Amino acid sequence: MPIRHRIGVLTPSSNTVLEPLTTRMLADAGDLSVHFSRFKVTEISLSDSGLAQFDDRPILAAAELLSHARVDAIIWSGTSAAWLGFDRDETLCREITAATGIPSGTSMLAMRDSLQQRGLRRVGLVSPYTDDVQRRIVETWRTVGVEVVSERHIAISDNFAFSQIPENAIADRVRAVADAQCDAILVLCTNMAAAQLVPALEAELGVPIMDSVATGAWEALRLIGIDTPNMEPWGRLFAG
């Protein structure tokens, strides 16, 4: 059958969660297909080698490969802007569109924009990252007027290992930050399998939860102009 829309997703090389989850989510959105291009990311740290992985050049090379598939939008589905700064993702999007002529967005810019659109300022934060990365993330959110009032992290840096974190360990940390009576809970890491937990946890806790895989999918649909009523089973993010 002919496909009406194609979405391109930029993916960290050691990520094994993003592709299956994004494909599952967007299968509910209608007549579209999802295509992935990888670049090297194996550790999340503030070391020189860890930061160098997010140089624009390999990301732009991966985006060029997606453009060969004539995708309608390109999404960087990763969380690096949370410790490098949102301006890095804004610059990257401009560079991708300039190089390919294709609209682009990112998981983190979508998360920021969704919080601002909904007036959500006090958040809980859950990630698998190390202490210093988590502190940097808290500081980055503060620059856009979002206060992290409670946080939990697992303190590991191996990107592949994030995919091995059990669902109950993620859910327990989400419940823990919800005790702070925050406006929303942010789950940061596109290699941590949390998006499928969101609907049940939202129902249990009564708090909107934004997962970074989900915000990437949300942004892709926004860029190509698709409404999201069929996506509401994936959580409040997709409701209106």
VEXVEX-595295 format. One line per 5 residues: their letters; for each residue x, y, z of N, C-alpha, C. Coordinates in pm, whole numbers, always signed. Layout:
BEGIN
a	X,Y,Z,X,Y,Z,X,Y,Z ~ ... .
This chain:
BEGIN
mpirh	+84,-120,+0,+0,+0,+0,+88,+125,+0 ~ +47,+232,-69,+126,+354,-70,+127,+420,+67 ~ +241,+480,+102,+257,+548,+229,+248,+699,+204 ~ +165,+767,+284,+143,+909,+261,+254,+994,+319 ~ +310,+953,+434,+415,+1030,+500,+530,+938,+541 .
rigvl	+651,+993,+540,+769,+923,+589,+838,+1012,+692 ~ +873,+953,+804,+941,+1026,+912,+1080,+969,+929 ~ +1179,+1057,+937,+1317,+1016,+961,+1357,+1045,+1104 ~ +1424,+951,+1168,+1463,+967,+1308,+1613,+942,+1322 ~ +1682,+1038,+1380,+1824,+1025,+1411,+1840,+955,+1545 .
tpssn	+1925,+852,+1547,+1928,+756,+1657,+2070,+735,+1709 ~ +2093,+738,+1841,+2224,+702,+1894,+2259,+557,+1859 ~ +2382,+533,+1823,+2420,+402,+1768,+2397,+286,+1863 ~ +2411,+307,+1994,+2397,+197,+2090,+2257,+188,+2148 ~ +2163,+261,+2090,+2024,+263,+2140,+1946,+146,+2080 .
tvlep	+1880,+69,+2166,+1797,-44,+2119,+1650,-28,+2156 ~ +1615,+81,+2223,+1477,+105,+2267,+1403,+198,+2172 ~ +1470,+301,+2127,+1406,+408,+2049,+1333,+356,+1925 ~ +1400,+272,+1846,+1340,+228,+1720,+1212,+147,+1739 ~ +1214,+40,+1821,+1089,-35,+1836,+978,+45,+1901 .
lttrm	+1010,+128,+2000,+906,+206,+2066,+846,+312,+1974 ~ +932,+383,+1901,+883,+485,+1809,+797,+422,+1701 ~ +839,+309,+1649,+762,+241,+1545,+626,+197,+1598 ~ +624,+144,+1720,+497,+103,+1781,+404,+222,+1801 ~ +460,+332,+1851,+378,+449,+1877,+319,+505,+1748 .
ladag	+403,+523,+1648,+358,+589,+1526,+274,+497,+1438 ~ +273,+368,+1467,+183,+278,+1395,+38,+315,+1421 ~ +12,+382,+1534,-124,+423,+1568,-163,+557,+1505 ~ -69,+621,+1438,-93,+757,+1389,-151,+761,+1249 ~ -150,+648,+1179,-209,+647,+1046,-111,+605,+939 .
dlsvh	-128,+663,+823,-62,+618,+701,+78,+678,+689 ~ +173,+621,+765,+310,+672,+760,+408,+560,+788 ~ +533,+586,+755,+642,+491,+785,+753,+567,+856 ~ +834,+493,+932,+941,+553,+1011,+1074,+493,+968 ~ +1175,+580,+952,+1306,+538,+902,+1414,+597,+992 .
fsrfk	+1519,+519,+1017,+1617,+556,+1117,+1757,+565,+1057 ~ +1837,+657,+1113,+1977,+671,+1074,+2058,+692,+1201 ~ +2168,+619,+1213,+2246,+619,+1337,+2376,+699,+1325 ~ +2420,+751,+1440,+2556,+804,+1451,+2610,+760,+1587 ~ +2741,+767,+1603,+2806,+702,+1717,+2777,+773,+1849 .
vteis	+2714,+700,+1940,+2697,+742,+2080,+2705,+615,+2165 ~ +2804,+609,+2254,+2819,+491,+2338,+2821,+523,+2487 ~ +2847,+648,+2523,+2849,+686,+2664,+2784,+823,+2681 ~ +2722,+842,+2797,+2667,+972,+2831,+2746,+1024,+2950 ~ +2830,+1123,+2921,+2914,+1180,+3026,+2954,+1321,+2985 .
lsdsg	+3014,+1393,+3079,+3063,+1528,+3051,+3211,+1528,+3017 ~ +3268,+1410,+2993,+3407,+1402,+2950,+3421,+1458,+2809 ~ +3545,+1486,+2769,+3567,+1538,+2634,+3515,+1440,+2529 ~ +3542,+1310,+2550,+3497,+1211,+2452,+3345,+1198,+2451 ~ +3285,+1207,+2569,+3140,+1199,+2577,+3071,+1315,+2507 .
laqfd	+3124,+1435,+2527,+3064,+1553,+2465,+3089,+1557,+2314 ~ +3206,+1506,+2271,+3242,+1510,+2129,+3149,+1426,+2043 ~ +3081,+1329,+2103,+2989,+1245,+2026,+2876,+1326,+1962 ~ +2847,+1444,+2019,+2734,+1524,+1974,+2779,+1642,+1888 ~ +2898,+1631,+1831,+2940,+1726,+1729,+2841,+1720,+1613 .
drpil	+2813,+1834,+1554,+2709,+1838,+1451,+2744,+1757,+1326 ~ +2872,+1741,+1294,+2909,+1681,+1165,+2856,+1539,+1145 ~ +2876,+1446,+1239,+2821,+1311,+1216,+2668,+1310,+1217 ~ +2608,+1400,+1294,+2462,+1405,+1297,+2409,+1454,+1163 ~ +2474,+1554,+1106,+2432,+1604,+975,+2453,+1499,+866 .
aaael	+2559,+1421,+879,+2582,+1314,+781,+2471,+1209,+788 ~ +2429,+1176,+910,+2318,+1082,+926,+2188,+1140,+873 ~ +2168,+1271,+893,+2047,+1336,+841,+2046,+1336,+688 ~ +2162,+1354,+628,+2169,+1349,+481,+2123,+1214,+429 ~ +2164,+1107,+497,+2122,+974,+454,+1970,+958,+463 .
lshar	+1910,+1015,+567,+1764,+1010,+576,+1698,+1088,+463 ~ +1761,+1196,+420,+1702,+1275,+313,+1695,+1196,+183 ~ +1782,+1097,+165,+1778,+1014,+44,+1648,+935,+37 ~ +1586,+910,+153,+1458,+838,+158,+1339,+933,+140 ~ +1369,+1061,+115,+1266,+1163,+92,+1164,+1168,+205 .
vdaii	+1218,+1170,+327,+1131,+1180,+443,+1070,+1320,+450 ~ +957,+1331,+518,+886,+1458,+529,+930,+1539,+650 ~ +995,+1475,+746,+1047,+1543,+864,+1162,+1460,+919 ~ +1257,+1529,+983,+1370,+1462,+1048,+1372,+1503,+1195 ~ +1376,+1403,+1282,+1374,+1426,+1427,+1502,+1372,+1489 .
wsgts	+1570,+1455,+1568,+1678,+1405,+1653,+1612,+1357,+1783 ~ +1603,+1226,+1799,+1537,+1168,+1915,+1642,+1131,+2018 ~ +1694,+1232,+2081,+1796,+1216,+2184,+1786,+1331,+2282 ~ +1853,+1318,+2395,+1835,+1414,+2504,+1957,+1501,+2530 ~ +2052,+1506,+2439,+2179,+1577,+2465,+2160,+1724,+2496 .
aawlg	+2055,+1787,+2441,+2033,+1929,+2470,+2005,+1953,+2617 ~ +1965,+1849,+2690,+1936,+1865,+2832,+2061,+1898,+2912 ~ +2179,+1861,+2862,+2302,+1900,+2932,+2391,+1990,+2847 ~ +2366,+1998,+2717,+2445,+2087,+2631,+2377,+2223,+2611 ~ +2247,+2230,+2636,+2172,+2353,+2618,+2077,+2344,+2500 .
fdrde	+1960,+2402,+2514,+1859,+2395,+2409,+1904,+2465,+2281 ~ +1994,+2561,+2295,+2043,+2631,+2175,+2116,+2537,+2081 ~ +2176,+2430,+2136,+2245,+2334,+2050,+2145,+2265,+1957 ~ +2031,+2226,+2010,+1929,+2162,+1926,+1868,+2261,+1827 ~ +1850,+2386,+1869,+1796,+2486,+1777,+1889,+2506,+1658 .
tlcre	+2019,+2515,+1688,+2118,+2529,+1580,+2118,+2406,+1491 ~ +2114,+2288,+1551,+2114,+2164,+1474,+1995,+2158,+1379 ~ +1878,+2195,+1427,+1759,+2191,+1341,+1775,+2284,+1221 ~ +1829,+2403,+1245,+1851,+2496,+1133,+1950,+2437,+1033 ~ +2055,+2372,+1084,+2156,+2314,+995,+2098,+2198,+915 .
itaat	+2019,+2113,+979,+1959,+2000,+908,+1868,+2049,+795 ~ +1784,+2146,+826,+1691,+2197,+725,+1765,+2269,+613 ~ +1871,+2343,+649,+1950,+2411,+546,+2018,+2312,+454 ~ +2065,+2199,+510,+2138,+2101,+431,+2047,+2011,+349 ~ +1925,+1985,+399,+1838,+1886,+335,+1711,+1945,+277 .
gipsg	+1672,+2064,+321,+1544,+2120,+280,+1425,+2057,+350 ~ +1450,+1980,+457,+1344,+1904,+525,+1321,+1964,+665 ~ +1197,+1987,+705,+1170,+2036,+840,+1229,+1941,+944 ~ +1279,+1997,+1053,+1341,+1913,+1156,+1303,+1960,+1295 ~ +1313,+1868,+1389,+1285,+1898,+1528,+1360,+1800,+1616 .
tsmla	+1344,+1815,+1747,+1412,+1726,+1841,+1321,+1690,+1957 ~ +1352,+1581,+2022,+1276,+1537,+2140,+1278,+1643,+2249 ~ +1395,+1703,+2271,+1408,+1795,+2383,+1341,+1929,+2355 ~ +1352,+1980,+2234,+1281,+2104,+2203,+1130,+2082,+2213 ~ +1084,+1965,+2171,+941,+1934,+2182,+898,+1927,+2327 .
mrdsl	+981,+1869,+2413,+948,+1861,+2555,+941,+2001,+2615 ~ +1040,+2083,+2584,+1039,+2221,+2633,+914,+2296,+2587 ~ +885,+2285,+2457,+771,+2358,+2401,+640,+2309,+2460 ~ +628,+2179,+2480,+504,+2124,+2536,+483,+2173,+2679 ~ +589,+2177,+2758,+577,+2230,+2894,+533,+2376,+2891 .
qqrgl	+594,+2456,+2804,+562,+2597,+2799,+420,+2621,+2749 ~ +377,+2544,+2650,+242,+2559,+2598,+138,+2527,+2704 ~ +169,+2434,+2792,+73,+2392,+2895,+91,+2466,+3027 ~ +191,+2555,+3034,+215,+2632,+3156,+263,+2548,+3272 ~ +338,+2443,+3244,+388,+2352,+3348,+530,+2393,+3386 .
rrvgl	+550,+2435,+3509,+678,+2494,+3552,+753,+2414,+3657 ~ +683,+2334,+3736,+746,+2255,+3843,+743,+2108,+3801 ~ +860,+2049,+3785,+864,+1914,+3729,+945,+1819,+3817 ~ +909,+1693,+3808,+993,+1586,+3857,+1076,+1532,+3741 ~ +1194,+1484,+3769,+1287,+1440,+3665,+1338,+1300,+3696 .
vspyt	+1327,+1212,+3596,+1379,+1075,+3609,+1472,+1049,+3491 ~ +1592,+1001,+3520,+1687,+966,+3413,+1777,+854,+3464 ~ +1855,+794,+3371,+1952,+694,+3415,+2092,+752,+3436 ~ +2109,+884,+3422,+2241,+943,+3404,+2320,+957,+3535 ~ +2446,+995,+3521,+2535,+1012,+3635,+2503,+1141,+3711 .
ddvqr	+2562,+1154,+3830,+2532,+1269,+3916,+2560,+1401,+3846 ~ +2677,+1412,+3782,+2714,+1541,+3723,+2627,+1574,+3602 ~ +2592,+1474,+3523,+2501,+1498,+3409,+2365,+1540,+3460 ~ +2316,+1474,+3564,+2185,+1509,+3619,+2185,+1654,+3671 ~ +2292,+1695,+3738,+2299,+1832,+3787,+2296,+1931,+3671 .
rivet	+2366,+1898,+3564,+2367,+1987,+3447,+2227,+1995,+3386 ~ +2156,+1884,+3384,+2019,+1884,+3330,+1928,+1975,+3412 ~ +1939,+1967,+3543,+1860,+2054,+3630,+1889,+2200,+3600 ~ +2016,+2233,+3580,+2053,+2371,+3548,+1999,+2414,+3413 ~ +2001,+2324,+3315,+1952,+2358,+3182,+1802,+2388,+3185 .
wrtvg	+1726,+2309,+3258,+1582,+2337,+3268,+1558,+2472,+3335 ~ +1642,+2508,+3431,+1623,+2636,+3499,+1637,+2752,+3402 ~ +1720,+2737,+3298,+1740,+2847,+3203,+1615,+2878,+3121 ~ +1519,+2785,+3117,+1395,+2811,+3043,+1275,+2821,+3138 ~ +1304,+2850,+3265,+1198,+2875,+3361,+1130,+2753,+3416 .
vevvs	+1194,+2637,+3406,+1137,+2513,+3458,+1219,+2469,+3580 ~ +1151,+2451,+3691,+1217,+2413,+3816,+1201,+2263,+3841 ~ +1312,+2196,+3858,+1309,+2054,+3895,+1294,+2046,+4046 ~ +1177,+2004,+4092,+1149,+2003,+4236,+1180,+1868,+4300 ~ +1198,+1767,+4218,+1234,+1634,+4268,+1299,+1557,+4155 .
erhia	+1401,+1479,+4187,+1468,+1402,+4081,+1515,+1268,+4133 ~ +1523,+1173,+4041,+1584,+1043,+4067,+1665,+1005,+3945 ~ +1782,+945,+3967,+1864,+898,+3856,+1935,+771,+3900 ~ +1991,+700,+3803,+2046,+567,+3830,+2198,+568,+3832 ~ +2259,+675,+3780,+2403,+699,+3791,+2487,+600,+3710 .
isdnf	+2448,+577,+3586,+2531,+499,+3495,+2557,+581,+3369 ~ +2663,+545,+3296,+2701,+623,+3178,+2702,+542,+3049 ~ +2702,+411,+3058,+2705,+327,+2939,+2570,+333,+2868 ~ +2566,+385,+2748,+2439,+409,+2681,+2363,+279,+2655 ~ +2431,+172,+2618,+2360,+46,+2596,+2293,-2,+2724 .
afsqi	+2359,+18,+2837,+2306,-33,+2964,+2173,+31,+3001 ~ +2145,+151,+2949,+2017,+215,+2981,+1899,+127,+2936 ~ +1919,+56,+2826,+1810,-27,+2772,+1780,-148,+2860 ~ +1870,-179,+2952,+1854,-296,+3038,+1788,-264,+3172 ~ +1754,-138,+3194,+1692,-99,+3321,+1550,-157,+3327 .
penai	+1517,-231,+3432,+1384,-294,+3440,+1272,-191,+3449 ~ +1156,-228,+3398,+1042,-137,+3401,+1006,-98,+3544 ~ +1014,-192,+3638,+974,-159,+3775,+1069,-57,+3838 ~ +1197,-59,+3798,+1291,+40,+3849,+1257,+180,+3798 ~ +1213,+188,+3672,+1172,+317,+3616,+1044,+365,+3685 .
adrvr	+946,+276,+3695,+817,+314,+3754,+834,+358,+3899 ~ +919,+291,+3976,+940,+329,+4115,+997,+470,+4126 ~ +1085,+506,+4036,+1143,+641,+4039,+1042,+747,+3997 ~ +957,+713,+3902,+850,+805,+3865,+757,+829,+3982 ~ +720,+723,+4052,+633,+739,+4170,+702,+824,+4278 .
avada	+832,+806,+4294,+904,+879,+4398,+902,+1030,+4371 ~ +924,+1072,+4247,+926,+1216,+4220,+785,+1274,+4222 ~ +683,+1192,+4199,+545,+1241,+4203,+506,+1287,+4342 ~ +574,+1238,+4445,+543,+1277,+4582,+567,+1426,+4607 ~ +644,+1490,+4519,+676,+1633,+4536,+565,+1724,+4484 .
qcdai	+454,+1667,+4441,+340,+1744,+4389,+383,+1837,+4275 ~ +450,+1779,+4178,+497,+1856,+4063,+385,+1870,+3960 ~ +405,+1963,+3866,+308,+1985,+3759,+317,+1877,+3652 ~ +436,+1820,+3634,+459,+1717,+3532,+583,+1640,+3571 ~ +598,+1522,+3512,+718,+1440,+3533,+784,+1419,+3398 .
lvlct	+915,+1440,+3393,+993,+1423,+3272,+1077,+1297,+3284 ~ +1067,+1211,+3185,+1151,+1091,+3179,+1248,+1111,+3064 ~ +1376,+1132,+3097,+1477,+1167,+2997,+1569,+1050,+2969 ~ +1564,+1002,+2848,+1656,+903,+2792,+1577,+823,+2690 ~ +1619,+832,+2565,+1545,+758,+2461,+1590,+613,+2450 .
nmaaa	+1681,+572,+2538,+1719,+429,+2543,+1673,+366,+2675 ~ +1578,+430,+2741,+1519,+375,+2863,+1371,+350,+2833 ~ +1329,+226,+2846,+1195,+186,+2800,+1088,+230,+2899 ~ +1040,+354,+2881,+942,+410,+2973,+812,+452,+2905 ~ +815,+480,+2775,+696,+537,+2709,+574,+448,+2724 .
qlvpa	+594,+317,+2723,+481,+225,+2734,+423,+222,+2875 ~ +496,+276,+2972,+448,+279,+3111,+365,+403,+3140 ~ +373,+503,+3055,+316,+634,+3084,+166,+632,+3110 ~ +85,+571,+3024,-60,+579,+3048,-102,+525,+3185 ~ -50,+411,+3225,-89,+353,+3354,-38,+439,+3469 .
leael	+83,+493,+3457,+138,+576,+3564,+63,+709,+3574 ~ +24,+766,+3460,-55,+889,+3465,-188,+864,+3536 ~ -251,+753,+3506,-378,+720,+3571,-360,+698,+3721 ~ -250,+636,+3759,-224,+609,+3899,-190,+735,+3977 ~ -107,+822,+3917,-50,+935,+3990,-125,+1066,+3968 .
gvpim	-203,+1074,+3860,-275,+1197,+3831,-188,+1311,+3786 ~ -71,+1280,+3730,+25,+1382,+3686,+63,+1353,+3541 ~ +68,+1455,+3454,+116,+1430,+3318,+262,+1388,+3318 ~ +295,+1291,+3234,+432,+1240,+3224,+478,+1254,+3080 ~ +592,+1318,+3061,+649,+1334,+2928,+774,+1251,+2916 .
dsvat	+770,+1153,+2827,+885,+1067,+2799,+953,+1116,+2672 ~ +1084,+1110,+2667,+1157,+1170,+2555,+1139,+1096,+2423 ~ +1110,+966,+2425,+1074,+897,+2300,+939,+951,+2250 ~ +846,+968,+2343,+713,+1016,+2306,+717,+1159,+2253 ~ +798,+1245,+2314,+801,+1384,+2266,+863,+1392,+2127 .
gawea	+955,+1301,+2095,+1008,+1296,+1958,+901,+1257,+1859 ~ +820,+1157,+1893,+710,+1117,+1805,+607,+1228,+1792 ~ +575,+1293,+1903,+480,+1406,+1903,+527,+1517,+1810 ~ +656,+1548,+1817,+710,+1654,+1731,+707,+1615,+1584 ~ +735,+1490,+1554,+731,+1444,+1415,+591,+1463,+1357 .
lrlig	+491,+1425,+1433,+353,+1439,+1385,+315,+1586,+1370 ~ +361,+1669,+1462,+334,+1813,+1451,+394,+1871,+1324 ~ +516,+1831,+1293,+585,+1886,+1176,+517,+1848,+1045 ~ +457,+1729,+1040,+393,+1689,+915,+242,+1715,+917 ~ +194,+1776,+1027,+56,+1821,+1030,-47,+1714,+1055 .
idtpn	-12,+1613,+1134,-107,+1506,+1167,-158,+1526,+1310 ~ -291,+1531,+1328,-349,+1535,+1461,-326,+1401,+1530 ~ -343,+1400,+1664,-301,+1282,+1740,-412,+1213,+1819 ~ -540,+1218,+1779,-641,+1151,+1862,-619,+1002,+1876 ~ -569,+936,+1771,-545,+792,+1780,-427,+758,+1870 .
mepwg	-350,+861,+1907,-232,+840,+1991,-260,+856,+2139 ~ -381,+896,+2175,-411,+924,+2315,-386,+806,+2409 ~ -399,+680,+2362,-362,+570,+2452,-216,+573,+2497 ~ -132,+654,+2433,+8,+666,+2474,+29,+775,+2578 ~ -76,+843,+2619,-61,+940,+2728,-117,+1077,+2699 .
rlfag	-118,+1161,+2801,-179,+1293,+2793,-110,+1385,+2692 ~ +18,+1362,+2667,+90,+1443,+2570,+15,+1451,+2438 ~ -50,+1343,+2400,-115,+1335,+2269,-263,+1376,+2272 ~ -310,+1421,+2388,-451,+1456,+2402,-469,+1605,+2374 ~ -499,+1640,+2249,-528,+1778,+2214,-403,+1862,+2200 .
